[in-house]
Amino acid sequence: MISIKPINVKDIDLCYELDSNTISLWSKKHWNNEFKKEGIKVFGILLSNYLIGICVFHMVLDEAQINFFAINNKYRKKGFGTYLMSYVINECKKLNINKLFLEVSHTNSTAEKFYNSFEFSTVGIRRNYYKDGSDALLKEKKLTTK
């Protein structure tokens, strides 16, 4: 059974483990700090109570930034990422978020296609943003017709 639930600080070990086995973005300390920030929402997608994906977004007024989005490699390309992203977009709409932002490496064509399928458009570039020197594409999705 698939479910999505809010994740909290007591689940840091699960978050760190999933991160370490996917995109290796944050240290355990970074995860701990992320949960302490004001306006942070963390959602996990579970398959039979096993965490297979996480989305972390940061709300500021009427905008939100996705800081982390990953699905366990074993469960990619099976619709779980689409299910989680759809859920997050709907949650943002309920929270009256007008714009949703994220960054993705220009070298990650799979992720870029995924985000484009949700009508995220590239609105900027952050040069040499990642450790490997690749650029970050700043992507935006408008959630209202304002």
C-alpha positions as CSV (number, residue, x, y, z in Angstrom):
1,M,0.0,0.0,0.0
2,I,1.3,3.5,-0.9
3,S,0.9,6.4,1.5
4,I,2.3,9.8,2.0
5,K,2.9,11.2,5.4
6,P,4.6,14.2,7.1
7,I,8.1,13.3,8.3
8,N,9.5,14.9,11.4
9,V,12.9,15.2,13.2
10,K,12.6,11.7,14.8
11,D,12.9,10.3,11.3
12,I,16.3,11.9,10.6
13,D,18.0,8.5,10.3
14,L,15.6,7.4,7.7
15,C,16.0,10.6,5.7
16,Y,19.8,10.4,5.9
17,E,19.8,6.8,4.8
18,L,17.6,7.5,1.8
19,D,19.7,10.5,0.9
20,S,22.9,8.6,1.2
21,N,21.6,5.8,-1.1
22,T,20.3,8.3,-3.7
23,I,21.7,11.7,-4.3
24,S,24.0,12.1,-1.3
25,L,23.1,15.7,-0.9
26,W,23.1,16.4,2.9
27,S,25.0,15.2,6.0
28,K,23.1,14.1,9.0
29,K,23.9,17.5,10.6
30,H,22.4,19.2,7.6
31,W,19.2,17.1,7.9
32,N,19.0,18.0,11.6
33,N,19.4,21.7,10.7
34,E,16.8,21.5,8.0
35,F,14.1,20.3,10.4
36,K,14.8,23.3,12.7
37,K,14.1,25.9,10.0
38,E,10.9,27.8,10.2
39,G,8.5,27.0,7.3
40,I,9.9,23.6,6.4
41,K,7.6,20.8,5.4
42,V,8.8,17.3,4.8
43,F,6.8,14.5,3.2
44,G,7.7,10.9,2.7
45,I,6.2,8.4,0.4
46,L,5.9,4.9,1.9
47,L,5.3,1.6,0.3
48,S,4.0,-0.8,3.0
49,N,5.5,1.4,5.7
50,Y,8.9,1.5,4.0
51,L,10.2,5.0,3.2
52,I,11.0,5.1,-0.6
53,G,11.0,8.9,-1.2
54,I,11.2,12.3,0.4
55,C,10.3,15.8,-0.5
56,V,11.5,18.8,1.6
57,F,10.2,22.2,0.8
58,H,10.6,25.6,2.5
59,M,7.7,28.0,2.6
60,V,8.3,31.8,2.7
61,L,5.1,33.9,2.5
62,D,3.3,32.8,-0.7
63,E,6.3,31.0,-2.3
64,A,8.0,27.6,-1.6
65,Q,11.4,26.2,-2.6
66,I,11.8,22.4,-3.0
67,N,15.2,21.8,-1.3
68,F,15.2,18.0,-1.6
69,F,13.4,15.5,-3.8
70,A,14.5,11.9,-4.2
71,I,13.0,8.5,-4.7
72,N,14.9,5.3,-3.8
73,N,16.7,4.1,-7.0
74,K,15.0,0.8,-6.9
75,Y,11.6,2.5,-7.1
76,R,12.3,5.1,-9.8
77,K,10.3,5.1,-13.1
78,K,7.4,3.4,-11.4
79,G,5.2,6.4,-10.8
80,F,6.2,7.0,-7.2
81,G,8.0,10.3,-7.9
82,T,4.9,11.5,-9.9
83,Y,2.6,10.6,-7.0
84,L,4.8,12.4,-4.5
85,M,5.2,15.5,-6.6
86,S,1.5,15.7,-7.4
87,Y,0.8,15.4,-3.6
88,V,3.3,18.2,-2.8
89,I,1.8,20.5,-5.5
90,N,-1.6,20.0,-4.1
91,E,-0.4,20.6,-0.5
92,C,1.2,23.9,-1.7
93,K,-2.1,24.9,-3.3
94,K,-3.9,24.2,0.0
95,L,-1.3,26.4,1.7
96,N,-2.0,29.3,-0.8
97,I,1.5,29.0,-2.3
98,N,1.6,30.9,-5.6
99,K,5.0,29.8,-6.9
100,L,7.1,26.7,-6.4
101,F,10.8,26.8,-7.1
102,L,13.6,24.2,-7.3
103,E,17.1,23.7,-8.7
104,V,18.3,20.9,-10.8
105,S,21.7,20.2,-12.4
106,H,21.8,21.0,-16.1
107,T,23.5,17.6,-16.5
108,N,20.5,15.7,-14.9
109,S,18.3,15.4,-18.0
110,T,16.1,12.7,-16.4
111,A,15.2,15.0,-13.5
112,E,14.8,18.0,-15.8
113,K,12.3,16.0,-17.9
114,F,10.5,14.9,-14.8
115,Y,10.1,18.5,-13.6
116,N,9.2,19.8,-17.0
117,S,6.3,17.2,-17.1
118,F,4.9,19.2,-14.1
119,E,5.2,22.4,-16.1
120,F,8.2,23.8,-14.2
121,S,9.9,26.3,-16.5
122,T,13.6,27.4,-16.3
123,V,13.7,31.0,-15.1
124,G,17.5,31.3,-14.3
125,I,20.9,29.6,-14.1
126,R,23.3,29.5,-11.2
127,R,26.7,29.0,-12.7
128,N,29.1,26.4,-11.1
129,Y,26.5,25.8,-8.4
130,Y,27.2,22.1,-7.6
131,K,30.4,20.5,-6.2
132,D,31.2,19.0,-9.6
133,G,31.1,22.5,-11.2
134,S,27.8,21.9,-13.0
135,D,25.3,24.7,-13.3
136,A,21.9,24.7,-11.5
137,L,18.8,25.4,-13.5
138,L,16.4,27.4,-11.4
139,K,12.9,26.2,-12.2
140,E,9.5,27.7,-11.3
141,K,6.0,26.4,-11.4
142,K,3.2,28.9,-11.0
143,L,0.4,27.5,-8.9
144,T,-2.1,30.3,-9.3
145,T,-3.3,32.4,-12.2
146,K,-2.2,35.7,-10.5
